[in-house]
Amino acid sequence: MIVLTNARILTMDAGLTEIENGWIAVEGSTILGLGAGAAPARYGAAQDMGGDLIMPGMVNPHCHMPMTLFRGLGEDVDDRLFRYILPLERALVTADVVEVGSRLAALELIRGGVTTVADMYYFEDRIGAVLDQSGLRGVVGQTLANFAAPDHATMDEGFDRLDALADLYRGHPRITASAAPHAPYSTGLEVMTRVANWSDAHPGLPVQMHLAETQPEVAWARDTHDMTTVEVADRAGLLRPDLIAAHVMYPTDSDLDLLAERGVNVAYNARSNGKAGRGIAPITGLRARGVNVGIATDGPMSGNTLDLFSQFAPATMFQKIAGGSRKPLPCIDVIRMATIEGAATLGMAHRIGSLEPGKQADLIRISLDDPRLHPIYDIYSMLTFATMPTDVRATMVAGQWLMQDRLCTTIEGDKALSDALQVARRFKAKIVEIDATA
């Protein structure tokens, strides 16, 4: 039994209950109870939180964890995907490299208060192993693409890896397998239809896909199918309640209606989209139609950081710019999207995303000591605009502390960084070679 007392508690339940000074009891992996005042004596000794904030662990519904190793690479190069990233992946990304990058990412997630992450990349069995060892909760998505992928040469091999991934994590309490067709243009209608059929045969396992992310993707759908890219995905049967659609930058109004009608979930990557100069996703329009939207980091190559605090300000500012007002996407909605609504995008809102008895004990402790956070007139505004990942003092998943007093207990931080820097040296040498032959 773990009992936390003298805490400011943000539950993110249906009533958005806030407890100025209260307690929360955890038994095993679940929340046993919570309330105002001192913890009941029957629960035994309690840990004094010293007035710190306890809130649900945050949910990142779209990430490419191993790409920590690409962070900051070719930032101002428009064609960096084809000039650097794909050649580096083909030449140097192995299962061991994926594990190294994922371990660095897991450390960053834990230290930033993210307790659940949806990942799509290659060698996802190794990523799942890192998530499992680190204690995080996650969705691991086997990427399927028609360009040269590091872990499969043919689509049949990709689906074999997907089947093996589903078998490996069947029944796991924290890790869920997922199909991850890269995007409509990089898979095509036939492969997307095959994924839809696979999904039908594997109920309960989500599908992840980049959708309506770029203008070339929109042009491909128009020129190849005389449709929008969203309509192509619908023809394939992929618009469904278990789809996590990342980005959704360029949908038409009819696309928005279709996404809502099909119950699709969306991962909003404001910082990544802004850095790429892609514009502003129509998030207010999606949410107004009842679409679940979570705030995501994208990969650390694209968004650089894996904490959600760095995403909050651009996420709401972009919607305010688009709407010409302070009102769009208020701070309370931002924090909902990082917790309970983010959990809903992954089909997990019944288990995580809020602090309620019977739910999984995924929570974080945020220190309120820094002057930057005061005065607190609105806790949601403070979290959106003033809080930093370094304010996260402790992180718990399924009743297990993964970090206390900023010390991660499940990952050896020095080794994670050292291993990543060794790989980075190989990447730098390859970049020099690419530039020399360009």
C-alpha positions in Angstrom: 0.0 0.0 0.0 1.2 3.5 -0.9 -0.5 6.4 0.7 0.2 10.0 -0.4 -1.1 12.9 1.8 -0.9 16.7 2.0 -1.2 16.9 -1.8 -3.0 19.2 -4.1 -4.8 16.8 -6.4 -6.0 17.3 -9.9 -8.2 14.3 -10.8 -9.2 15.1 -14.4 -12.3 13.0 -13.8 -15.7 13.8 -15.5 -16.4 16.5 -13.0 -12.8 17.9 -13.1 -12.6 17.5 -9.4 -9.8 19.4 -7.7 -8.8 18.8 -4.1 -6.8 21.6 -2.5 -5.4 19.4 0.2 -6.0 15.7 0.1 -4.8 12.1 0.0 -4.6 9.2 -2.5 -4.1 5.5 -1.7 -2.7 3.0 -4.1 -2.9 -0.7 -3.7 -1.0 -2.9 -6.2 -1.4 -1.3 -9.6 -4.6 0.5 -8.9 -6.0 3.5 -7.1 -7.8 2.4 -4.0 -9.3 5.7 -2.9 -8.7 9.5 -2.6 -10.2 12.4 -0.8 -9.9 15.6 1.0 -8.1 16.2 4.3 -5.8 13.6 6.0 -5.7 10.0 4.8 -7.8 7.6 6.9 -5.8 5.9 9.6 -6.8 2.4 8.3 -4.5 2.9 5.4 -1.4 3.1 7.6 1.6 5.4 7.2 1.5 8.1 4.6 4.1 9.9 2.5 3.9 13.7 3.0 3.8 15.4 -0.4 4.5 18.8 1.1 1.7 20.5 -0.8 2.9 19.3 -4.2 0.5 18.7 -7.1 -0.5 15.1 -7.8 -2.1 14.7 -11.3 -2.6 11.9 -13.8 0.5 10.8 -15.7 0.4 12.3 -19.2 -0.3 10.5 -22.4 1.7 11.0 -25.6 -0.3 9.5 -28.5 2.3 9.8 -31.3 6.0 9.3 -31.1 9.0 7.8 -32.8 11.1 7.0 -29.7 14.4 5.8 -31.3 14.6 9.0 -33.2 16.1 10.7 -30.2 19.3 9.7 -32.1 18.3 12.1 -34.9 17.4 15.1 -32.6 18.7 18.4 -34.0 20.0 16.9 -37.2 19.6 19.0 -40.4 17.2 21.4 -38.7 17.1 24.0 -41.4 17.2 21.6 -44.4 13.9 21.3 -46.2 14.7 17.9 -47.8 16.4 16.4 -44.7 14.1 13.4 -44.8 15.5 12.3 -48.1 18.9 13.8 -47.8 19.8 12.5 -44.3 17.1 10.6 -42.5 16.3 7.8 -44.9 19.9 7.2 -45.9 20.9 7.1 -42.2 18.1 4.6 -41.4 19.0 2.3 -44.3 22.7 2.3 -43.4 22.8 2.4 -39.6 19.5 1.7 -37.9 19.6 -1.8 -36.5 17.7 -3.4 -33.6 20.5 -2.5 -31.2 20.4 1.1 -32.4 16.7 1.2 -31.9 17.0 0.0 -28.4 19.7 2.6 -27.6 17.5 5.4 -28.9 14.4 4.1 -27.2 16.1 3.9 -23.8 17.2 7.5 -24.0 13.6 8.4 -25.0 12.1 6.4 -22.1 14.4 8.3 -19.6 13.2 11.6 -21.1 9.6 10.6 -20.9 9.7 9.5 -17.3 11.6 12.7 -16.3 9.0 14.8 -18.2 5.9 13.2 -16.5 4.7 11.1 -19.5 3.5 7.7 -18.4 2.0 6.4 -21.6 3.3 6.7 -25.1 2.2 5.4 -28.5 5.2 4.7 -30.7 5.6 3.8 -34.4 8.9 2.8 -35.8 10.9 -0.3 -36.6 12.1 -3.2 -34.5 9.1 -2.4 -32.2 9.7 -5.6 -30.2 12.9 -4.0 -28.9 11.0 -0.8 -28.2 8.4 -2.8 -26.3 11.2 -4.4 -24.3 12.6 -1.0 -23.3 9.1 0.2 -22.3 8.6 -2.9 -20.2 11.9 -2.7 -18.5 11.5 1.0 -17.7 8.0 0.5 -16.3 6.2 2.7 -18.8 2.9 2.0 -20.4 2.8 2.0 -24.2 1.5 1.2 -27.7 4.1 -0.3 -30.0 3.4 0.1 -33.7 5.1 -1.9 -36.4 5.7 0.5 -39.2 4.7 -0.7 -42.7 6.0 1.2 -45.7 6.8 0.7 -49.3 10.2 2.5 -49.0 13.3 0.7 -47.9 12.7 0.0 -44.2 15.4 -1.1 -41.7 13.5 -4.1 -40.5 11.6 -5.5 -43.5 12.4 -5.8 -47.2 8.9 -6.8 -48.3 5.5 -6.1 -47.1 5.0 -9.8 -46.3 8.0 -9.5 -44.0 6.5 -6.4 -42.4 3.2 -8.2 -41.7 5.2 -11.2 -40.3 6.9 -8.8 -37.8 3.5 -7.4 -37.0 2.0 -10.8 -36.3 5.0 -11.7 -34.1 4.6 -8.4 -32.2 0.9 -9.1 -31.5 1.8 -12.5 -30.2 4.7 -11.2 -28.1 2.5 -8.7 -26.2 -0.8 -10.5 -26.1 -2.2 -10.1 -22.6 0.6 -7.8 -21.3 -0.6 -5.5 -18.6 1.1 -2.3 -20.0 2.3 -3.0 -23.6 -0.1 -3.1 -26.5 0.9 -4.1 -30.1 -0.3 -2.0 -33.0 -0.3 -1.9 -36.8 1.3 1.3 -38.1 1.0 1.8 -41.9 3.3 4.8 -42.4 0.9 7.0 -44.4 -1.5 6.6 -47.4 1.1 7.7 -49.9 3.8 5.4 -48.6 1.6 2.3 -48.4 -1.1 2.6 -51.0 -4.7 1.4 -51.0 -3.9 -2.3 -51.2 -1.7 -2.3 -48.2 -4.0 -0.1 -46.2 -6.9 -2.5 -47.0 -4.7 -5.4 -45.8 -4.1 -3.5 -42.6 -7.8 -3.0 -42.1 -8.3 -6.7 -42.6 -5.6 -7.4 -40.1 -7.2 -5.1 -37.6 -10.6 -6.9 -38.1 -8.8 -10.1 -37.1 -7.1 -8.5 -34.1 -9.9 -6.6 -32.2 -8.6 -4.4 -29.4 -5.3 -3.6 -31.1 -5.1 -0.1 -32.4 -3.9 1.2 -35.8 -1.5 4.2 -36.1 -1.0 6.2 -39.2 0.2 9.6 -40.4 -2.8 11.2 -42.2 -3.3 14.4 -44.2 0.1 15.5 -42.9 1.7 17.1 -46.0 0.7 18.8 -49.2 2.5 16.2 -51.3 0.3 13.5 -49.6 -2.8 15.5 -50.5 -1.6 15.9 -54.1 -0.9 12.1 -54.3 -4.5 11.3 -53.2 -6.0 13.8 -55.7 -3.8 12.7 -58.6 -3.9 9.0 -58.0 -7.4 8.5 -56.7 -9.3 11.8 -57.3 -10.0 11.8 -53.6 -8.8 13.5 -50.5 -6.2 11.5 -48.5 -8.8 11.0 -45.8 -11.2 9.5 -48.3 -8.6 7.1 -49.5 -8.0 5.9 -46.0 -11.8 5.5 -45.7 -12.0 3.5 -48.9 -9.4 1.1 -47.4 -11.5 0.7 -44.3 -9.1 2.3 -42.0 -11.3 5.1 -40.7 -12.5 3.4 -37.5 -12.6 4.0 -33.7 -9.3 2.2 -33.2 -7.4 4.4 -35.6 -4.9 7.0 -34.2 -4.4 9.5 -37.0 -1.4 11.7 -36.5 -1.2 15.3 -37.7 -4.4 15.7 -39.8 -3.1 19.0 -41.1 -5.0 19.4 -44.3 -8.5 17.9 -44.1 -11.5 19.4 -45.9 -14.7 20.2 -44.0 -16.2 17.0 -45.3 -13.1 15.1 -44.2 -13.7 16.5 -40.6 -17.2 15.3 -40.7 -16.1 11.9 -42.0 -13.4 11.5 -39.3 -16.0 12.3 -36.6 -18.6 10.0 -38.2 -16.1 7.1 -38.2 -15.0 7.7 -34.6 -11.3 8.3 -35.6 -8.9 9.6 -32.9 -6.3 12.3 -33.6 -2.8 13.1 -32.3 -2.1 16.8 -32.5 1.6 17.6 -33.0 1.7 21.4 -32.9 5.4 22.0 -32.2 6.5 19.5 -34.9 4.1 20.9 -37.4 5.1 24.5 -36.7 8.8 23.7 -37.0 8.1 22.2 -40.4 6.3 25.3 -41.6 3.1 23.2 -42.3 0.6 25.5 -40.7 -2.1 24.9 -38.1 -4.2 21.8 -37.8 -8.0 22.3 -37.4 -8.1 21.0 -33.9 -11.0 23.2 -32.7 -13.0 21.9 -35.6 -12.2 18.3 -34.8 -13.0 18.7 -31.1 -16.2 20.6 -31.9 -17.3 17.5 -33.8 -16.6 15.2 -30.8 -13.3 13.8 -32.1 -10.9 12.6 -29.4 -7.7 14.6 -29.7 -4.5 14.1 -27.7 -1.4 16.3 -27.6 1.6 14.6 -28.9 5.3 15.3 -29.4 5.9 13.5 -32.7 9.4 12.1 -32.9 12.3 13.9 -31.3 13.8 14.5 -34.8 10.7 16.6 -35.6 9.6 18.1 -32.3 12.9 17.8 -30.4 11.5 17.3 -26.9 9.4 14.4 -25.6 7.8 16.1 -22.7 4.3 17.5 -23.2 4.9 20.7 -21.3 6.9 21.9 -24.3 4.0 21.2 -26.5 1.2 23.0 -24.5 1.9 26.6 -25.3 2.2 26.1 -29.1 -0.8 23.8 -29.1 -3.1 26.4 -27.7 -1.4 29.5 -29.3 -1.7 28.1 -32.8 -5.5 27.6 -32.3 -5.8 31.2 -30.9 -3.9 32.6 -33.9 -6.2 30.7 -36.3 -9.2 31.9 -34.4 -8.0 35.5 -33.9 -8.9 35.3 -30.2 -7.8 34.2 -26.8 -10.8 31.9 -26.5 -10.0 28.8 -28.7 -8.5 25.8 -27.0 -8.5 27.1 -23.4 -6.0 25.8 -20.9 -8.4 23.4 -19.2 -8.9 21.7 -22.6 -5.1 21.5 -23.1 -4.7 19.6 -19.9 -7.7 17.3 -20.7 -6.0 16.5 -24.0 -2.8 15.6 -22.2 -4.6 13.3 -19.8 -8.1 11.9 -20.1 -8.7 12.8 -23.7 -5.2 11.6 -24.7 -6.1 8.3 -23.0 -9.3 8.2 -25.0 -7.4 8.5 -28.3 -5.6 5.2 -27.4 -8.8 3.5 -26.2 -7.6 3.5 -22.6 -9.8 6.1 -20.9 -11.4 3.4 -18.8 -8.0 2.5 -17.3 -5.9 5.7 -17.3 -6.0 9.4 -17.8 -7.7 10.4 -14.5 -7.3 9.7 -10.8 -10.3 7.6 -9.8 -10.7 4.6 -7.6 -10.3 1.4 -9.7 -8.1 3.0 -12.4 -4.5 2.3 -12.8 -2.2 4.2 -10.5 -0.4 6.3 -13.3 0.4 9.6 -11.7 3.0 12.3 -11.4 4.1 14.6 -8.6 4.9 18.2 -9.6 6.8 20.5 -7.3 5.1 23.9 -6.8 8.2 25.5 -5.2 9.5 27.5 -8.2 8.6 31.2 -8.2 7.8 30.9 -11.9 4.6 29.0 -11.0 3.1 31.6 -8.6 0.6 33.1 -7.9 -1.7 30.3 -9.0 -5.0 31.7 -10.1 -5.7 29.0 -12.5 -3.9 25.6 -12.1 -4.6 24.8 -15.8 -3.0 28.0 -17.0 0.0 27.3 -14.8 0.5 23.8 -16.2 0.0 25.1 -19.8 2.3 28.1 -19.8 4.6 28.0 -16.8 5.4 24.4 -15.9 8.5 22.7 -17.1 9.6 19.1 -17.2 12.1 19.8 -14.4 9.2 20.5 -12.1 8.2 16.9 -12.2 9.5 15.4 -9.0 8.2 11.9 -9.2 6.5 9.5 -11.7 4.5 6.4 -11.0 3.0 3.8 -13.4 0.8 1.0 -12.3 1.6 1.7 -8.7 5.4 1.5 -9.2 7.6 4.6 -8.7 9.8 5.0 -11.9 11.3 8.2 -10.5 11.5 9.9 -7.1 13.1 13.2 -6.3 14.2 13.4 -10.0 16.1 10.1 -9.7 15.0 7.5 -12.3 14.9 4.1 -10.6 14.3 1.9 -13.7 16.9 3.2 -16.2 20.6 3.8 -15.7 20.7 7.4 -17.0 24.4 7.8 -17.5 24.6 4.6 -19.5 21.6 5.5 -21.6 23.2 8.8 -22.6 26.7 7.3 -23.1 25.3 4.6 -25.5 23.3 7.2 -27.4 26.4 9.4 -27.9 28.3 6.5 -29.3 25.7 5.9 -32.0 25.6 9.7 -32.7 29.3 9.6 -33.5 28.5 7.0 -36.2 25.7 9.2 -37.5 28.0 12.2 -37.7 30.5 10.3 -39.8 27.8 9.2 -42.2 26.5 12.8 -42.5 29.9 14.0 -43.5 30.0 11.2 -46.2 26.5 12.2 -47.5 27.5 15.9 -47.7 30.7 15.1 -49.5 28.9 13.2 -52.2 26.0 15.6 -52.5 
